[in-house]
Every structure is written in C-alpha cells, then in structure tokens.
Amino acid sequence: MTDAALMTNAADLLVIGAGPAGVGAATMAAEHGLDVVLIDENYAAGGQVYRPMPPGFARRGSPGPDAAIGDAQRELLARSPVRTAFGKLVWSVSQTFRVDAVGEDGPTHWTAPALIAATGATERVIPFPGWTEPGVIGLAAATALLKSQQMLPGRTTLVAGCGPLLLAVAAGILKAGGRVAAVVDLASPVDWMSTLPALASRPDLLARGVGWVTLLKRRGVPVLFRHAIIGVRRSAGGLAATIGPVDAARRPISGVLERELSIDCVAVGHGLVPGTEISRIFRARHRFEHSLGGWIAERDRTGRTSVGGLYVAGDSGGILGAAAAFQQGRMTGLAAARDRGRIDPATFDRLVTPIERSRARNERFGRAMSGLMAAHLGQAAAIAPETIICRCEDVTRAELDAAIDEGAATVDQLKAWTRCGMGPCQGRMCGDTAGALMALRVGDRESAGQFTGRPPLRPIPIDLLTGTYDYADIPIPGPAPL
C-alpha cells in the first residue's frame, strides 16, 4: 500500500525502518490482522544491504544475489496490506508511541499502542590521523555507491578495516572497473579460519566469499593481514596512506617497517554498531555485548524489550546479518500480533517455531562475522592525542583525556564537558569510540555508559517544522492592563 493510502495517523503498530527486519516484521504483523504503518527515510524498502537503485538509474548486467533478495522483499511488501510511508525522516518518538517525521510535504506523525524499532546499524570507524580528509569514506558508503548507483568510490582505492565488507567492497570495485591498491585487514588468517565451522552453515555465502578471494588473487591485489591504517595525508596525487602491522590487540607495532600507498580514495570500516537511538529514548534496559557490536537493548527471542509495547528487531538489537534480521523481524511481527490478541498462544508457537529454526542457522553465520568485526580496546588505546574523535564538534582525544583527568566518569559527562556527541550526528560516529576511551580509564564499557537518547534522532532543517513565515506573522500580545 502506498503513501497515498495513509488516510489516518492512527494504527495498531508502527515499524520504523524498512530494511529486512522491518519488512519481515511489518508484513507478518499485517498478515495476522494488525493495521501497520512502515516508516523509512528512503524512497523504497531494502535498507543498506538490499538498497535499490535510485529512480532513473538503469541496472547494468544481471542482478546479483542481494539485488534479487531485495526485489523479492519489496514485492512481498507491495502485496501486503502494510501502509508504507517512504521519504519520511523520523526525528522524534515519545513515550506514548507517537512518531514524528518530516518529508517533502512537511511534518507528519502517527500514533499506535506498539512500536517496532528496526533501525539497523551504524558503521564504526575508529579514528586515525587523516580520517576526516576528503576521499576517506566508510565501507558502507562505498557499498552504497557500488550497489545502488554503480559508481566507483575512486580510481584507486585502499580498502581497510575488518569483516566481510572488506572483501565485498574490494571485489565490487574490481568488477566495476576500478583498481584496489590493497586490502588491509586487522584480522589474521587464523581469525578467519576459526569462522569456517560457522560459515559452513551458509554454503551459499561461503561460496560467494571464496569467489571474492579468488578474484582478488587473480587480479594481484595484495591482502595484508594483521595490518591497519596508521594515518592518511593529502598528497600531490590525491592521498597518501601509511599502513603497518598490528598485534593481537590490534595496536600498531612500533619499530616495524611501515609502507605508504598513493591512492585517491580510502574505504575503511571497523564493523557495525547497533542503532539504539529509539530504545535509549524509551529508557529500555540495555547491556554491552562486545561480540554483537556494542550496546544493545535487552530483548526476548521475539524482540520484546523491558518497555511494554516496544520491540527491537534486526541489527539494532545486535549485529547478526541481513538474513537473520529478516527472520527476526518475522518473529517480532508475530509477537506483536499475539500481544494485540490477533493470534492465540498455540498458533503463535506453531508459526514461530520454523522461523526460529531458520533464524538460528543464519544467526550462527552472523555471529561469526560479527566476531570478526568486534572492536578491541587496543584500537582505542592507539589513537593519537591530536586525532579528532567527534568530527561534528572537532573534539580531539587529548580533550577527552583531559576531561577524564578532571573527573568525568561517564560518556554523558564527557558529552557535557567537551560537546563530544552534541553535533548533527548526535554521537552516532563518535559515541562508540568515546565509550572505549572512557572504558580504558574506568575498567569496562558498562561502567563507561552510553549517551542518553534524546530527540532529534536525526538533524532536520527547522523550516521543515515551522513552514514559511516572517515577523509580521508572529502574534504580539496587547499591553498589560495598568
């Protein structure tokens, strides 16, 4: 159902995020009788992994596996009675499950007795000197360019970081006609070999990964294991990146020969951080799970949180991958239908059991990949003092360390004392690193805490909320009586 069918702002269930988890949750809940509104800032469903091509772009060649899965999920959504609201940027949610958003046609809102947060994850980039230079982008950004717009991130790209996106991005660049200077992987071959039992649970994805490795070898792309970017600087030819070996804690090894590569783009990523903005606003209980990407809302197997009526589905509740996210979403959609009285407990158990089995198989694969992407405190410890941590407010590590020396004991105190996390991204880029730096002093991430969730969830131009007016439109009260 399209935006034109949004006849009322009231619904039985609101789902924020139209990635695989959101689509799975919305379609399953609607199939069992709930009036569902699915809200997303993009123009179509798919999320990051299954992002469709923009209107007016023509796909070259046959669609890959991800494009086919994305098309199938969008078709599933189109056949369902779900009311979709695309192009709507959610900027606020309230304790009464009111969701406020803005779009090209101005502000709007919806209300419901239940809400599913399926907001996915944010890419983690652990800062290094030069990470704010033009031409340095995230692996996720490179993926979006390659998949949805069939555009190279650069003529010659250095691909660095950790996790399966390294191979996917490098292979995508080669297939699109670009050049990869090197793949710089924080993990070791032993780290990768340890994941093989879990990878065998998804032979299709394992085969895809083997294909990427084969392509890199055939094209002569060097793969440097247990290496990291030491720094990036501007050069006459574009960018110069210094890379060097790291130890098991992923700290650079001093005194070992480093090398410099000339490139015009760096695509770097150090895993994913669950998107907990909504569950933090509701003050749901959270815990820190290193192997699942960081802070996650506590939830049961079907996504129920500690707040009645609030559910979390997909990677926003722990990084387990797109396939597991879709199945998790379907389970959460069933739970919402059961909790609203649309299906009885026996029917719920009968329907959820096969989905849970499928999710468990995909979750095993996802946990292995998430483990490869998990951040180590050694990476934070190695950040140079002059390196910018919060790029919105230009806060350096030295400034954060000084605040900690002066008594800041949580990341919220760091935020108040330094403005780290107060910029437009609201801490999505710097929050994880700030927490790691605090944990180095207080001993663990739980004690360091996380930024308190507050609206706006995303930066929005104020005129989208206020409309157009001038000073003559401002009502001026009459003079007070004498």
C-alpha positions as CSV (number, residue, x, y, z in Angstrom):
1,M,0.0,0.0,0.0
2,T,1.4,3.4,-1.0
3,D,1.8,6.7,0.8
4,A,-1.5,7.9,-0.8
5,A,-3.3,5.3,1.3
6,L,-2.3,6.9,4.6
7,M,-5.8,8.1,5.4
8,T,-5.3,8.1,9.2
9,N,-2.4,8.7,11.5
10,A,-3.6,6.1,14.0
11,A,-2.5,2.4,13.6
12,D,-2.2,-0.8,15.6
13,L,1.6,-1.0,15.1
14,L,4.3,1.3,13.9
15,V,7.5,-0.1,12.4
16,I,10.5,2.3,11.9
17,G,13.0,1.1,9.4
18,A,12.2,-0.7,6.1
19,G,15.3,-2.9,5.9
20,P,15.0,-6.7,6.1
21,A,13.9,-6.7,9.7
22,G,11.3,-4.0,9.2
23,V,9.9,-5.6,6.1
24,G,9.7,-9.0,7.8
25,A,8.0,-7.6,10.9
26,A,5.6,-5.3,9.1
27,T,4.4,-7.9,6.6
28,M,4.0,-10.7,9.2
29,A,2.1,-8.5,11.6
30,A,-0.2,-7.2,8.8
31,E,-0.8,-10.7,7.6
32,H,-2.2,-11.6,11.0
33,G,-4.6,-8.7,11.2
34,L,-2.8,-5.6,12.5
35,D,-3.0,-2.3,10.9
36,V,0.7,-1.5,10.3
37,V,2.5,1.7,9.2
38,L,6.0,1.1,8.0
39,I,8.2,4.3,8.0
40,D,11.5,4.9,6.3
41,E,13.5,7.9,5.2
42,N,14.5,6.2,1.9
43,Y,12.3,6.1,-1.2
44,A,11.9,2.3,-1.1
45,A,12.4,-0.7,1.2
46,G,15.7,-2.5,1.3
47,G,17.9,-0.9,4.0
48,Q,21.7,-0.8,3.5
49,V,22.2,-4.4,2.3
50,Y,19.3,-4.5,-0.2
51,R,19.2,-0.8,-1.2
52,P,17.6,-0.4,-4.6
53,M,18.9,1.8,-7.4
54,P,17.6,5.3,-7.3
55,P,14.8,6.4,-9.8
56,G,16.2,7.0,-13.2
57,F,19.2,4.7,-12.8
58,A,19.4,1.6,-15.0
59,R,21.0,-1.6,-13.7
60,R,23.9,-2.8,-15.8
61,G,24.2,-6.5,-16.2
62,S,22.2,-9.2,-14.3
63,P,21.2,-8.5,-10.7
64,G,23.4,-10.1,-8.0
65,P,22.1,-12.2,-5.1
66,D,21.5,-9.2,-2.9
67,A,19.5,-7.3,-5.6
68,A,17.3,-10.4,-6.2
69,I,16.6,-10.8,-2.4
70,G,15.9,-7.1,-2.1
71,D,13.5,-7.2,-5.1
72,A,11.7,-10.2,-3.5
73,Q,11.3,-8.4,-0.2
74,R,9.9,-5.3,-1.9
75,E,7.5,-7.4,-3.8
76,L,6.4,-9.1,-0.6
77,L,5.8,-5.7,0.9
78,A,3.9,-4.4,-2.1
79,R,1.5,-7.4,-2.0
80,S,0.8,-6.9,1.7
81,P,-1.8,-4.5,3.3
82,V,1.1,-2.6,5.1
83,R,0.7,1.1,4.8
84,T,4.1,2.5,3.8
85,A,5.5,6.0,4.5
86,F,8.7,6.4,2.5
87,G,10.7,9.5,2.3
88,K,9.8,10.3,5.9
89,L,12.6,11.2,8.3
90,V,11.7,10.2,11.8
91,W,13.1,12.8,14.2
92,S,11.2,12.1,17.4
93,V,9.4,9.3,19.3
94,S,7.5,9.8,22.5
95,Q,6.6,7.6,25.5
96,T,3.1,7.3,24.1
97,F,4.3,5.8,20.9
98,R,3.8,8.9,18.9
99,V,6.3,9.1,16.0
100,D,7.0,12.4,14.4
101,A,8.6,12.7,10.9
102,V,9.2,15.2,8.2
103,G,9.2,14.8,4.4
104,E,8.9,16.8,1.3
105,D,5.3,17.6,2.2
106,G,6.1,18.8,5.6
107,P,5.8,17.4,9.1
108,T,3.5,14.4,10.0
109,H,3.0,12.0,12.8
110,W,1.5,8.6,13.7
111,T,0.3,7.0,16.9
112,A,-0.1,3.4,17.9
113,P,-0.1,1.2,21.0
114,A,3.0,-0.6,19.9
115,L,6.3,0.2,18.1
116,I,8.9,-1.9,16.5
117,A,12.4,-0.3,16.1
118,A,14.1,-1.9,13.1
119,T,16.7,0.8,12.6
120,G,19.7,-1.3,11.7
121,A,23.2,-0.3,12.5
122,T,25.8,2.5,12.0
123,E,29.2,1.9,10.6
124,R,32.1,2.2,13.1
125,V,35.2,3.9,12.0
126,I,37.8,4.1,14.8
127,P,39.6,7.4,14.2
128,F,43.2,7.8,12.9
129,P,45.1,10.8,11.7
130,G,43.6,12.0,8.5
131,W,40.3,10.1,8.7
132,T,38.4,13.3,8.2
133,E,40.2,14.1,4.9
134,P,38.0,14.3,1.7
135,G,38.3,11.0,-0.1
136,V,38.2,8.9,3.1
137,I,34.8,7.2,3.3
138,G,33.2,4.2,5.1
139,L,32.9,0.7,3.6
140,A,29.2,1.1,3.9
141,A,29.3,4.3,1.8
142,A,31.4,2.5,-0.8
143,T,28.9,-0.3,-0.8
144,A,26.0,2.2,-1.4
145,L,27.9,3.8,-4.3
146,L,28.7,0.4,-5.9
147,K,25.3,-1.2,-5.4
148,S,22.7,1.5,-5.8
149,Q,24.4,3.9,-8.2
150,Q,27.0,1.6,-9.8
151,M,29.7,4.3,-9.1
152,L,33.3,3.7,-8.2
153,P,34.4,5.4,-4.9
154,G,37.7,6.3,-6.6
155,R,40.0,5.4,-9.4
156,T,42.5,3.7,-7.0
157,T,41.1,2.7,-3.6
158,L,42.7,1.4,-0.4
159,V,40.2,-0.9,1.3
160,A,40.9,-1.3,5.1
161,G,39.3,-2.4,8.3
162,C,37.8,-5.7,9.3
163,G,35.0,-8.1,8.5
164,P,33.3,-9.4,5.3
165,L,32.7,-6.0,3.8
166,L,36.4,-5.7,3.1
167,L,36.2,-8.5,0.5
168,A,32.8,-7.5,-0.8
169,V,33.9,-3.9,-1.4
170,A,37.2,-4.8,-2.9
171,A,35.6,-7.3,-5.3
172,G,32.9,-4.9,-6.2
173,I,35.4,-2.2,-7.1
174,L,37.3,-4.7,-9.3
175,K,34.1,-5.8,-11.1
176,A,33.1,-2.2,-11.7
177,G,36.5,-1.5,-13.4
178,G,38.3,0.2,-10.6
179,R,41.7,-0.5,-9.0
180,V,42.3,-1.7,-5.5
181,A,45.7,-0.8,-4.1
182,A,45.5,-3.2,-1.2
183,V,43.1,-4.8,1.2
184,V,44.3,-4.0,4.8
185,D,42.7,-6.4,7.3
186,L,43.0,-6.2,11.0
187,A,42.2,-9.9,11.4
188,S,44.7,-12.7,10.8
189,P,44.3,-15.8,8.7
190,V,43.8,-17.8,11.9
191,D,41.0,-15.5,12.8
192,W,39.3,-16.2,9.5
193,M,40.0,-19.9,9.7
194,S,38.3,-20.0,13.1
195,T,35.0,-18.9,11.5
196,L,34.9,-21.8,9.0
197,P,32.6,-24.1,11.0
198,A,30.0,-21.3,11.3
199,L,30.5,-20.3,7.6
200,A,29.7,-23.9,6.6
201,S,26.1,-23.3,7.9
202,R,25.6,-20.9,4.9
203,P,27.4,-22.6,2.0
204,D,26.0,-20.1,-0.5
205,L,27.6,-17.2,1.4
206,L,30.8,-19.1,1.9
207,A,31.0,-19.7,-1.8
208,R,30.4,-16.0,-2.5
209,G,33.3,-15.2,-0.2
210,V,35.6,-17.7,-1.9
211,G,34.7,-16.1,-5.2
212,W,35.8,-12.7,-3.9
213,V,39.1,-14.0,-2.6
214,T,39.7,-15.8,-5.9
215,L,39.1,-12.6,-7.8
216,L,41.5,-10.6,-5.6
217,K,44.2,-13.2,-6.1
218,R,43.6,-13.3,-9.9
219,R,43.9,-9.5,-10.1
220,G,47.0,-9.5,-8.0
221,V,45.6,-7.4,-5.1
222,P,47.7,-7.7,-2.0
223,V,45.9,-8.7,1.1
224,L,47.7,-7.6,4.2
225,F,46.5,-9.4,7.3
226,R,47.1,-8.0,10.8
227,H,47.6,-4.6,9.3
228,A,45.9,-1.2,9.9
229,I,46.0,2.3,8.6
230,I,48.4,4.4,10.7
231,G,47.4,7.7,9.0
232,V,46.3,9.4,5.8
233,R,47.5,12.8,4.4
234,R,46.9,14.9,1.4
235,S,49.5,14.4,-1.4
236,A,50.1,15.8,-4.9
237,G,48.4,12.8,-6.4
238,G,45.4,12.7,-4.0
239,L,46.0,10.8,-0.8
240,A,48.9,9.0,0.8
241,A,48.1,6.3,3.3
242,T,50.6,4.8,5.8
243,I,49.9,1.3,6.8
244,G,51.7,-1.0,9.3
245,P,51.3,-4.3,11.2
246,V,49.3,-4.6,14.4
247,D,49.5,-7.0,17.4
248,A,46.8,-9.3,18.6
249,A,45.1,-6.4,20.5
250,R,45.1,-4.5,17.1
251,R,47.6,-1.9,18.3
252,P,50.3,-0.8,15.9
253,I,53.7,-2.5,16.4
254,S,56.3,0.2,16.9
255,G,59.7,-0.2,15.2
256,V,58.4,-2.3,12.4
257,L,58.7,-1.1,8.8
258,E,55.6,0.8,7.6
259,R,54.7,1.4,3.9
260,E,53.0,4.2,2.1
261,L,50.5,3.8,-0.7
262,S,49.3,6.5,-3.1
263,I,45.6,6.4,-3.7
264,D,42.7,8.8,-4.3
265,C,40.2,7.0,-2.0
266,V,40.3,5.2,1.3
267,A,37.2,2.9,2.1
268,V,37.5,2.0,5.7
269,G,35.3,0.4,8.3
270,H,35.7,-1.3,11.7
271,G,32.4,-3.1,12.0
272,L,28.9,-2.0,12.9
273,V,27.3,-0.5,16.0
274,P,23.6,-1.3,16.7
275,G,21.3,1.6,16.2
276,T,19.8,2.0,19.7
277,E,18.6,5.6,19.5
278,I,14.9,4.7,19.8
279,S,15.3,2.2,22.6
280,R,17.5,4.6,24.5
281,I,14.9,7.4,24.3
282,F,12.4,4.9,25.8
283,R,14.9,4.2,28.6
284,A,14.7,0.4,27.9
285,R,17.3,-1.7,29.7
286,H,20.5,-2.2,27.7
287,R,23.7,-4.2,28.1
288,F,27.0,-4.2,26.4
289,E,27.7,-7.2,24.1
290,H,31.2,-7.0,22.6
291,S,30.5,-9.8,20.1
292,L,27.3,-8.2,18.9
293,G,28.6,-4.8,18.1
294,G,28.3,-3.0,21.5
295,W,25.3,-1.7,23.4
296,I,22.0,-3.5,22.7
297,A,18.5,-3.3,24.2
298,E,17.7,-6.3,26.3
299,R,15.0,-8.3,24.5
300,D,13.5,-11.8,24.5
301,R,13.7,-14.1,21.5
302,T,10.9,-12.4,19.7
303,G,12.1,-8.8,20.3
304,R,10.1,-7.7,23.3
305,T,12.1,-5.2,25.4
306,S,11.7,-4.1,29.0
307,V,9.3,-1.4,27.9
308,G,5.8,-2.7,27.3
309,G,4.7,-2.3,23.6
310,L,8.3,-1.6,22.4
311,Y,10.1,-4.2,20.3
312,V,13.5,-4.3,18.7
313,A,14.2,-6.3,15.5
314,G,17.2,-6.9,13.4
315,D,20.7,-5.5,13.7
316,S,19.5,-2.7,16.0
317,G,19.4,-5.4,18.7
318,G,22.7,-7.0,17.8
319,I,24.7,-7.4,14.6
320,L,23.7,-10.8,13.1
321,G,23.4,-10.0,9.4
322,A,20.6,-9.4,6.9
323,A,19.3,-13.0,6.6
324,A,18.9,-13.4,10.4
325,A,17.4,-9.9,10.6
326,F,14.6,-10.8,8.2
327,Q,13.7,-13.9,10.2
328,Q,14.0,-12.0,13.5
329,G,11.6,-9.4,12.1
330,R,9.0,-12.1,11.1
331,M,9.2,-13.4,14.7
332,T,8.7,-10.0,16.1
333,G,5.8,-9.3,13.9
334,L,4.2,-12.5,15.1
335,A,4.8,-11.4,18.7
336,A,3.2,-8.1,18.2
337,A,0.1,-9.8,16.6
338,R,-0.1,-12.2,19.6
339,D,0.3,-9.4,22.1
340,R,-2.5,-7.5,20.4
341,G,-4.8,-10.5,20.6
342,R,-4.8,-11.3,16.9
343,I,-3.4,-14.9,17.3
344,D,-3.6,-17.3,20.2
345,P,-0.5,-18.7,22.0
346,A,-0.8,-22.1,20.4
347,T,-1.0,-20.6,16.9
348,F,1.9,-18.4,17.7
349,D,4.1,-21.3,18.8
350,R,3.2,-23.3,15.7
351,L,4.1,-20.4,13.4
352,V,7.2,-19.1,15.1
353,T,9.0,-22.5,15.5
354,P,10.1,-23.0,11.9
355,I,11.1,-19.3,11.6
356,E,13.2,-19.6,14.7
357,R,15.0,-22.7,13.3
358,S,15.8,-20.8,10.1
359,R,16.9,-17.7,12.1
360,A,19.2,-19.9,14.2
361,R,21.0,-21.2,11.1
362,N,21.6,-17.7,9.8
363,E,22.4,-16.4,13.2
364,R,25.3,-18.8,13.5
365,F,26.9,-17.3,10.4
366,G,26.1,-13.8,11.5
367,R,27.7,-14.2,14.9
368,A,30.9,-15.4,13.3
369,M,31.1,-12.3,11.1
370,S,30.2,-10.1,14.0
371,G,33.0,-11.5,16.0
372,L,35.5,-10.6,13.2
373,M,34.2,-7.0,13.3
374,A,34.2,-6.6,17.1
375,A,36.2,-3.6,18.2
376,H,39.2,-4.1,20.6
377,L,40.1,-1.6,23.3
378,G,43.7,-1.7,21.9
379,Q,42.4,0.1,18.8
380,A,41.1,3.0,21.0
381,A,44.3,3.0,23.1
382,A,46.4,3.5,20.0
383,I,44.6,6.7,18.9
384,A,47.0,9.6,18.8
385,P,46.2,12.6,21.1
386,E,45.7,15.1,18.3
387,T,43.3,12.9,16.4
388,I,39.7,14.2,16.1
389,I,37.2,11.9,17.7
390,C,34.0,14.0,17.3
391,R,34.1,15.4,13.8
392,C,30.9,17.4,14.3
393,E,32.4,19.4,17.2
394,D,36.2,19.0,16.4
395,V,36.9,17.3,19.8
396,T,40.2,15.5,19.9
397,R,41.3,12.6,22.0
398,A,43.5,14.9,24.1
399,E,40.5,17.0,25.0
400,L,38.6,13.9,26.1
401,D,41.5,12.6,28.1
402,A,41.8,16.0,29.8
403,A,38.1,15.8,30.8
404,I,38.6,12.3,32.2
405,D,41.6,13.5,34.1
406,E,39.5,16.3,35.6
407,G,36.8,13.9,36.8
408,A,34.5,12.9,34.0
409,A,33.5,9.3,34.7
410,T,30.8,8.5,32.1
411,V,30.3,9.3,28.5
412,D,27.4,11.6,29.3
413,Q,29.8,13.6,31.5
414,L,32.3,13.7,28.6
415,K,29.5,15.0,26.4
416,A,28.6,17.7,28.8
417,W,32.2,18.8,29.4
418,T,33.5,18.7,25.8
419,R,30.5,18.8,23.5
420,C,31.5,15.4,22.1
421,G,28.3,13.9,20.7
422,M,26.4,17.1,20.6
423,G,26.7,17.7,16.8
424,P,24.4,16.8,14.0
425,C,25.1,13.1,14.1
426,Q,24.1,13.0,17.8
427,G,27.0,10.7,18.7
428,R,26.5,8.0,16.1
429,M,30.0,8.5,14.7
430,C,31.9,9.2,18.0
431,G,29.9,7.6,20.7
432,D,31.4,4.1,20.5
433,T,35.0,5.5,20.5
434,A,34.3,7.9,23.3
435,G,32.9,4.9,25.3
436,A,36.0,2.9,24.6
437,L,38.3,5.7,25.7
438,M,36.3,6.1,28.9
439,A,36.4,2.3,29.4
440,L,40.2,2.4,29.3
441,R,40.1,4.5,32.4
442,V,37.1,3.1,34.4
443,G,37.7,-0.5,33.5
444,D,34.8,-1.7,31.4
445,R,32.2,-0.4,28.9
446,E,29.2,-1.0,31.2
447,S,30.7,1.5,33.7
448,A,31.5,4.0,31.0
449,G,27.9,4.0,29.9
450,Q,26.3,5.3,26.7
451,F,24.9,8.6,25.5
452,T,21.4,9.2,26.8
453,G,18.9,9.1,23.9
454,R,17.2,12.4,23.0
455,P,15.4,13.9,20.1
456,P,16.0,14.9,17.4
457,L,17.0,11.4,16.2
458,R,18.3,13.0,13.0
459,P,19.2,16.6,12.2
460,I,16.4,18.4,10.4
461,P,16.1,21.9,9.0
462,I,13.9,23.9,11.3
463,D,11.9,25.3,8.4
464,L,10.5,21.9,7.7
465,L,8.8,22.1,11.1
466,T,7.8,25.7,11.1
467,G,6.9,26.4,7.5
468,T,7.5,29.8,5.9
469,Y,6.6,32.9,7.8
470,D,8.0,36.4,8.6
471,Y,8.0,38.6,11.6
472,A,4.6,40.0,10.7
473,D,3.1,36.6,11.2
474,I,4.2,36.4,14.9
475,P,1.3,37.3,17.2
476,I,2.1,40.1,19.6
477,P,0.1,40.3,22.8
478,G,-1.6,43.5,23.7
479,P,-0.2,45.7,26.5
480,A,-0.8,44.5,30.1
481,P,-3.5,46.4,31.9
482,L,-2.3,49.2,34.2
